Amino acid sequence: MPSRLLIVADQSASGVEELPLAVRELIQAADEILVVTPELPTRFEWLVSATDEAREQADERLQAVLGHLEDLGAEARGTVGADDPLLAFEDALADFPADQILIGLRPHERAAWQERGLLHEVQERFALPVTFFALAAD
């Protein structure tokens, strides 16, 4: 059965070896992969619509994640998502009917204001299996 994996990355790993084994296996088992890296502006940047830096950071994260997937031998395509992570999920799933969602989060102490409660919202809103992991703090 072909599998379509949606990866939403709020943080990228420094290298493939940093990814948990279960995450690597999930990625390698997928037939199609779409990566979305939401913009994550600070509250101030969001309030004043100054999200250029957040977009640049999201693009850098996207390139890093795509590079890691290539290192794993997985083909993927990707895009920078909206500054509202839930909207980024909705947009991605509208064009890419995933079978599973993989979410790479920042550690709790470094989570952005948009990330608080995100896992619960994703699990409630989308009827898909969700796997998440947090990377170690820098």
N, C-alpha and C positions, 0 to 999 in steps of 0.2 A: 504494500500500500504506500503510494507516494506521500511524503510528508513535506509540508510547507512550514518553515520556521520563521517567525517574526522575532527579530532581536531588537530590543530597545536598550540603548546603552547611554546611561547617565554618566558613566566613567569608562575609560578604556584601561585594559590591563597594560602593564609595561612590557609584557611578553606572553607568549602562548603558555609557557610553563607556570604562569601565575593563575591560569584558569583551572578551576577544579576539574578533576577527571570526569565527573558526571556531565559537566557542561561541555567538555570537549567531545565526549561520546554523543551527546545530543546533537551537537553541530555536525559531526561527521555522519550521523545517520540521516540527516535531512537531505531531501532531494532538491529543494529550492529554499533559498534564504534571502530575506529582505532585512536590511539593517536600517534602523531609524535612530538618529541621535537628536533628541529635542534640544532646542535652544533653552538655556537655563539662566536667564538674566536675573540679576539681583532684584529685589523689590523696587529699589530706586530706579534702576535701569528700565524696568518694566513700566513704572508709573510715568516716566518721562519719555517713553518710547525710544530709548537709546539702547537698542539691542544689537548693534553691530558687533561688539566684542563677543557677546554671547553666541552670535551666529558663527563668527570665526572659530571660536572654541568648539562649537558643535561640529563644524566641518573638519577640524583637526582630529576630533574624536572619531568621526566617521572614517577618515582615512586610516587612522590607527587600527580600528576594528576590522576594516576590510583587509588590511595588511596581515593581521593576525589570522583571519579566516583563510587567506591565501596560504599562509604558513602551514595551516592545518590541512591544506589540500581541498578546501571547500570553496566553491564558486558562490559569489553573493553579489547582490547589487544593493545600493543604499541611497539614502537621502537624509537631508537635515529636516527635522520636523518642527512643528509649531512650538511656540514658547510655553504652551500649556501641554504638559505631557499627555493628559487624557485625550486632548484633541489630536495630538501626534499619533496616538494609538488608533483613534477613529479614522483618521485620514489614511493611515497605512492599511488598515483592515478593509477599507472600502475598495481599495485597488488590489489587495493581496489577501485573499481569503486563507489565512493561516490555519494550520491544524494545532499549533502550539505557539506559546509566547515564552521567550526567554528575556529576562530583565536583568541587566547588570547595573546595580546601584552603587552609589557612593556609601561609605560607612555612615552610620547614623549620625555621628558627631559632625560630619561634613555635609549632610544632606541639605539641599536647597529647600526653600520654602514650598516650592511646587511639588517636591517629592514626598512631603509628609502626608501619610494616608493613601499614597498612590497604590500600593499593592492591594489594599482592601478594595479600593475603587475599581481597579482593573479586574479583580476576581469577581466582583459583583456585576459589573457592566458587561463583560464579555464572557460568553459561555465556552471558554477554551481552557485547556490545561495551561497552567502558568508555573514556570520554574524561575526562581530568582536567586541571585547571589550578590553578596557585597564583596568588593575587593578590599584588601588591606589598606589602611591609611598610609599616605606617603610620609 
